[in-house]
Amino acid sequence: MNRIQAKVKTALTSKGLIQGDLARQMSIDQSTLSRMLKSNNMQMSTAFLINDCLVELTGQSLTLEDFRKHE
């Protein structure tokens, strides 16, 4: 699990939600969201969409550091 996946999962779990809830908020399939979160080359527009929907559901925001690759 990469950093962004862990952060999203933690934020959702803290509110009793699952990844499918975030996918529904984004109007996409859960499998599509899963691929987005695993991507090593995420587009900025995708990152903003994930963040905006996560904030709406949980009140928690992602940071640039969350999107950085492990080094």
N, C-alpha and C positions, 0 to 999 in steps of 0.2 A: 504494500500500500504506500503510495507516495504522499508527500506532505499535503497536497491539496485534497486528496481523497480523505485523509485522516481528519483534516480541519472541517470539511463538509460533514463527514459522518458524526464528529463530535458535536457540531452545532445542531444538527438534526436530532440526534439522540437526546440532547439536553432538553428538547421540547417534545419528546415522545414521537418524533417523526422518523420517516425512513426516506431513502433515496428516491423511491417512487413518488413520494409527496412533492419533492423538489422537481422531479421530472414533470409531473402534472402542472405545477406552477409555471414551468417553462413552456408548457404545451408541446412536449416532446416525449418520445418513448424512453422508458427507463434504460434500455440497452444503449440508446443514443447518448444519454447523459453519462453512462458508465464509460463509454468510449471517449467522450470529451474529457472526463476527469483523468483518464489514463494517458492522454495525449502529452507527448513531450514537446509539442510545438503548437500550443493553443493560441488561437487568434485572440487579439485584444477584445474584439466584440463578443466572443464567446465568454471570456473571463468576466466582462462586465455583466453579461446576461446572467451567468451563474451567481455572481455576487449580488446583483439586484434582487433576484428571486430568493436567494438565501436570506437576505436582510428582511424581505417582506415576511417570510415564514418564521424566522427565528430572532430577528433583531441583531444578529451577529454578522459582521462584515469580514471579508477576506482582505489580506494585505498583499503587497507585492512580494514580500518574503515567502508567503504561502505558495506562490507560483514558481519560486526559484527551484532549480534542480539541486539535488543533493550533490555536494562536491567533496 
